[in-house]
Amino acid sequence: MSTIFDDRPCKLGEGPLWHPERQQLFWFDIIGKRLMTREGDKPKSWSFDEYVSAAGWVDYDTLLMASETGLWRFDLLSSERILIAPVEADNPVTRSNDGRADPWGGFWIGTMGKQAESGAGSIYRFWKGELRRLIADVTISNAICFAADRSVAYFCDTATKHVRRWRLNPETGWPEGDSRVFLDLREEGLNPDGAVVDAEGNIWIAQWGAGRVAAYTADGQFLSAVSVDASHTSCPAFGGRDLTTLFCTSARQGLSKEAIRSQPENGMTFAAPNAGQGQAEHQVIL
């Protein structure tokens, strides 16, 4: 069972990132156009004029941040934002969604329609100055994460209820061959959202609408689930000094006023101590 880590409700919480050098959690409220954190016991946030959704850490004071128009170098001290690469900047239909740094210092980022338009999004990888589209015709890009042994990437289009696995080149990290279905959650009616891989290679997947983060082995066998007191769990991350705390964002998007009134924790950010043994988030190399 988890407890509330931060009680500021997000319309659409996403992209939690435990910065291993700062020992600090960052996350986003996509619809609220905010990057959020806590410094000690004090809440802090930055506001933007466009949707922001995911980040990787570059150094102690710098993030690579994904927005609806691009990837940006963001200075946590000065709040200066420098464009690194445009991402669908000429497409007003789409915005960024789920993203994560890979073990080679690259960054994968998914896009989707702002109204979840069918097939409007894509998944990209940015590495060594190149932004390459990997997958097109994605409705809701999610679950981007990487095996602990660097062998595969995971991702999903939530609309399909499939989580897929893709073999990676061990030298470059670029995907090879075709991706394959890793988990088929259609029969259970579960909606895979954001995901993270722990140090043992298990994948932890937030399941939108189910109020939980579920762990599966690398063979796709269900292990356990951490319950969250919010219906729409959106993305997990391991953090804390020993990387055993499972953090999870949540959302109020799509919930009725009655549902929010009866469960006001919807949209808050949660923590579950001693949930598993995570691995440190990979550093983005620019």
C-alpha positions as CSV (number, residue, x, y, z in Angstrom):
1,M,0.0,0.0,0.0
2,S,1.2,3.5,-0.8
3,T,0.9,6.8,1.1
4,I,0.7,10.4,-0.2
5,F,4.1,11.8,-1.1
6,D,2.7,15.2,-2.4
7,D,-0.9,16.3,-2.0
8,R,-1.0,18.8,-4.8
9,P,-3.6,17.3,-7.2
10,C,-2.5,17.0,-10.9
11,K,-5.0,17.0,-13.7
12,L,-2.6,14.6,-15.4
13,G,0.4,13.6,-13.4
14,E,3.2,12.0,-15.4
15,G,6.9,11.4,-15.9
16,P,8.3,10.9,-12.3
17,L,12.1,11.1,-12.3
18,W,14.3,10.4,-9.3
19,H,17.4,12.4,-9.9
20,P,20.2,10.2,-8.5
21,E,22.6,13.1,-7.8
22,R,20.2,15.4,-6.2
23,Q,18.3,12.7,-4.4
24,Q,15.1,14.4,-5.5
25,L,11.9,13.5,-7.3
26,F,10.6,15.5,-10.2
27,W,7.3,15.0,-12.0
28,F,4.9,16.7,-14.3
29,D,1.3,17.9,-14.4
30,I,0.9,17.7,-18.2
31,I,-2.5,19.5,-18.5
32,G,-1.4,22.0,-15.8
33,K,1.8,22.7,-17.7
34,R,3.9,22.3,-14.6
35,L,7.2,20.7,-13.6
36,M,6.9,19.7,-9.9
37,T,9.2,18.7,-7.1
38,R,9.8,18.9,-3.4
39,E,12.8,20.5,-1.8
40,G,12.9,19.0,1.7
41,D,9.4,19.5,3.1
42,K,8.6,22.4,0.7
43,P,6.7,22.0,-2.6
44,K,8.1,23.7,-5.6
45,S,7.0,24.0,-9.3
46,W,7.8,25.7,-12.6
47,S,5.1,26.8,-15.0
48,F,5.3,26.8,-18.8
49,D,3.3,28.1,-21.7
50,E,2.9,24.6,-23.3
51,Y,2.4,21.0,-22.2
52,V,5.4,19.4,-20.6
53,S,5.5,15.7,-19.8
54,A,8.8,13.8,-19.2
55,A,12.5,14.4,-18.4
56,G,15.9,12.8,-18.0
57,W,18.8,14.2,-16.0
58,V,21.8,15.7,-17.7
59,D,23.8,16.8,-14.7
60,Y,23.2,18.1,-11.1
61,D,21.3,21.2,-12.2
62,T,20.1,20.3,-15.7
63,L,17.3,18.2,-17.1
64,L,16.4,17.2,-20.7
65,M,12.7,18.1,-20.7
66,A,10.1,17.0,-23.3
67,S,7.3,19.4,-24.3
68,E,4.6,19.5,-26.9
69,T,7.0,21.2,-29.3
70,G,10.5,19.7,-28.5
71,L,13.2,18.5,-26.3
72,W,14.7,21.3,-24.1
73,R,17.8,21.7,-21.9
74,F,16.3,23.1,-18.7
75,D,18.3,24.7,-16.0
76,L,16.8,24.1,-12.5
77,L,18.5,27.1,-11.0
78,S,17.9,29.8,-13.6
79,S,14.8,28.2,-15.2
80,E,16.5,28.9,-18.6
81,R,15.1,26.7,-21.4
82,I,17.2,26.0,-24.5
83,L,15.8,24.0,-27.5
84,I,17.8,20.9,-28.3
85,A,15.5,19.3,-30.9
86,P,12.0,20.2,-32.2
87,V,9.5,17.3,-31.9
88,E,6.3,17.7,-34.0
89,A,6.5,21.5,-33.4
90,D,4.5,22.1,-36.6
91,N,1.7,19.7,-35.6
92,P,-0.8,21.4,-33.3
93,V,-2.8,18.2,-32.8
94,T,-0.1,16.4,-30.8
95,R,1.9,16.8,-27.5
96,S,4.6,14.8,-25.8
97,N,3.6,12.1,-23.3
98,D,5.7,9.3,-21.8
99,G,9.5,9.3,-22.0
100,R,12.7,7.9,-20.4
101,A,16.5,8.0,-20.8
102,D,18.0,4.8,-22.1
103,P,21.3,3.1,-20.9
104,W,23.3,4.6,-23.8
105,G,22.5,8.2,-22.8
106,G,19.8,8.6,-25.3
107,F,16.2,9.6,-24.6
108,W,13.0,8.0,-25.9
109,I,9.9,10.2,-26.1
110,G,6.3,9.4,-27.2
111,T,3.7,11.7,-28.6
112,M,0.0,11.5,-28.8
113,G,-3.0,13.6,-29.9
114,K,-4.2,16.1,-27.3
115,Q,-7.6,14.6,-27.5
116,A,-6.2,11.0,-27.9
117,E,-6.9,11.1,-31.6
118,S,-6.4,7.6,-33.1
119,G,-3.0,7.0,-34.5
120,A,-1.9,10.6,-34.2
121,G,1.3,10.0,-32.2
122,S,4.7,8.4,-32.6
123,I,7.7,7.2,-30.5
124,Y,11.1,8.8,-31.1
125,R,14.7,8.3,-29.9
126,F,17.1,11.2,-29.5
127,W,20.8,10.1,-29.4
128,K,24.0,11.9,-30.3
129,G,22.1,14.8,-31.8
130,E,19.8,12.7,-33.9
131,L,16.1,12.5,-33.4
132,R,14.7,9.4,-35.2
133,R,11.1,8.3,-35.4
134,L,10.9,4.7,-34.4
135,I,7.1,4.0,-34.4
136,A,4.3,5.8,-36.1
137,D,0.5,5.6,-35.8
138,V,0.4,5.5,-32.0
139,T,-2.7,6.6,-30.1
140,I,-1.4,6.8,-26.5
141,S,2.4,6.3,-26.2
142,N,3.4,4.8,-22.8
143,A,5.5,2.3,-20.8
144,I,8.8,3.4,-22.3
145,C,11.5,1.7,-20.2
146,F,14.6,-0.6,-20.6
147,A,15.7,-4.0,-19.4
148,A,18.3,-4.0,-16.6
149,D,20.6,-6.0,-18.9
150,R,20.1,-3.5,-21.8
151,S,18.8,-6.2,-24.0
152,V,15.4,-4.8,-24.8
153,A,13.1,-1.7,-24.7
154,Y,9.5,-1.9,-23.6
155,F,6.7,0.4,-24.8
156,C,3.0,0.4,-25.4
157,D,0.1,2.0,-27.1
158,T,-2.3,2.1,-24.2
159,A,-5.2,1.9,-26.6
160,T,-4.2,-1.6,-27.7
161,K,-3.8,-2.9,-24.1
162,H,-0.5,-4.5,-25.3
163,V,2.9,-4.0,-23.9
164,R,5.6,-4.7,-26.5
165,R,9.3,-5.6,-26.2
166,W,12.0,-4.7,-28.8
167,R,15.5,-6.0,-29.0
168,L,18.2,-3.4,-28.8
169,N,21.7,-3.2,-30.4
170,P,24.2,-3.7,-27.5
171,E,26.6,-1.0,-28.9
172,T,24.2,1.7,-30.0
173,G,20.9,1.1,-28.3
174,W,18.9,1.4,-31.6
175,P,16.1,-1.2,-31.9
176,E,16.6,-4.2,-34.2
177,G,14.1,-6.4,-36.0
178,D,10.4,-6.2,-35.1
179,S,8.9,-5.6,-31.7
180,R,6.9,-8.4,-30.1
181,V,3.9,-8.5,-27.7
182,F,5.2,-8.9,-24.2
183,L,1.9,-8.6,-22.3
184,D,-1.6,-8.8,-23.6
185,L,-3.9,-7.2,-21.0
186,R,-7.1,-7.2,-23.1
187,E,-8.7,-10.2,-21.3
188,E,-8.2,-8.5,-17.9
189,G,-9.4,-5.2,-19.2
190,L,-6.2,-3.4,-17.9
191,N,-4.8,-0.2,-19.4
192,P,-1.0,-0.1,-19.3
193,D,0.4,3.3,-18.7
194,G,3.9,4.4,-17.6
195,A,6.4,1.7,-16.6
196,V,9.8,1.3,-15.0
197,V,12.2,-1.7,-14.7
198,D,13.7,-2.7,-11.4
199,A,17.3,-4.0,-10.7
200,E,16.1,-7.6,-11.1
201,G,14.6,-7.0,-14.5
202,N,11.0,-7.0,-13.4
203,I,8.7,-4.4,-15.1
204,W,6.4,-2.3,-13.0
205,I,3.4,-0.9,-14.9
206,A,0.9,1.7,-13.8
207,Q,-2.5,0.6,-14.8
208,W,-4.8,3.5,-15.6
209,G,-8.2,3.0,-14.0
210,A,-7.1,0.2,-11.8
211,G,-5.6,2.1,-8.9
212,R,-2.4,0.1,-8.8
213,V,1.1,-0.5,-10.1
214,A,1.6,-4.1,-11.2
215,A,5.0,-6.0,-11.4
216,Y,5.7,-8.6,-14.0
217,T,8.8,-10.8,-14.5
218,A,10.8,-10.6,-17.7
219,D,8.9,-13.7,-18.8
220,G,5.6,-11.8,-18.4
221,Q,4.4,-13.5,-15.2
222,F,2.5,-11.4,-12.7
223,L,4.4,-11.0,-9.5
224,S,2.5,-8.5,-7.3
225,A,0.8,-5.1,-7.2
226,V,1.1,-2.0,-5.1
227,S,-2.3,-0.4,-4.5
228,V,-2.6,3.4,-4.9
229,D,-5.5,5.4,-3.5
230,A,-6.2,7.0,-6.8
231,S,-8.1,5.5,-9.8
232,H,-5.9,6.7,-12.6
233,T,-2.3,5.7,-11.8
234,S,-0.1,7.0,-14.6
235,C,3.6,6.4,-14.1
236,P,6.0,4.8,-11.6
237,A,9.6,5.5,-10.6
238,F,12.0,4.0,-8.1
239,G,13.7,6.4,-5.8
240,G,14.9,7.1,-2.3
241,R,18.5,6.8,-1.1
242,D,18.5,3.0,-1.6
243,L,16.1,3.1,-4.6
244,T,13.5,0.9,-2.8
245,T,10.7,3.4,-2.7
246,L,8.2,3.2,-5.6
247,F,6.7,6.6,-6.5
248,C,3.7,6.9,-8.7
249,T,1.9,9.8,-10.2
250,S,-1.9,9.9,-10.8
251,A,-4.5,11.9,-12.6
252,R,-7.9,13.5,-12.3
253,Q,-8.5,13.6,-16.0
254,G,-11.6,11.6,-17.1
255,L,-13.0,11.4,-13.6
256,S,-16.4,12.9,-12.6
257,K,-16.7,15.6,-9.9
258,E,-18.4,12.9,-7.8
259,A,-15.5,10.6,-8.1
260,I,-13.0,13.3,-7.1
261,R,-15.2,14.4,-4.2
262,S,-15.4,10.8,-2.9
263,Q,-11.7,10.2,-3.5
264,P,-9.9,13.5,-3.3
265,E,-6.5,11.8,-3.4
266,N,-7.0,11.4,-7.2
267,G,-4.3,13.3,-9.0
268,M,-1.8,13.3,-6.0
269,T,1.6,11.7,-6.1
270,F,2.3,8.6,-4.0
271,A,5.1,6.6,-2.4
272,A,5.4,3.0,-1.4
273,P,8.5,2.2,0.7
274,N,10.3,-1.1,0.3
275,A,8.3,-2.0,-2.8
276,G,11.3,-3.4,-4.6
277,Q,14.9,-2.7,-5.6
278,G,15.1,-0.1,-8.3
279,Q,17.9,0.9,-10.6
280,A,19.2,4.4,-10.9
281,E,17.8,6.4,-13.8
282,H,20.3,6.7,-16.7
283,Q,22.0,10.0,-17.4
284,V,21.2,11.7,-20.7
285,I,24.3,12.6,-22.7
286,L,24.0,15.7,-24.8
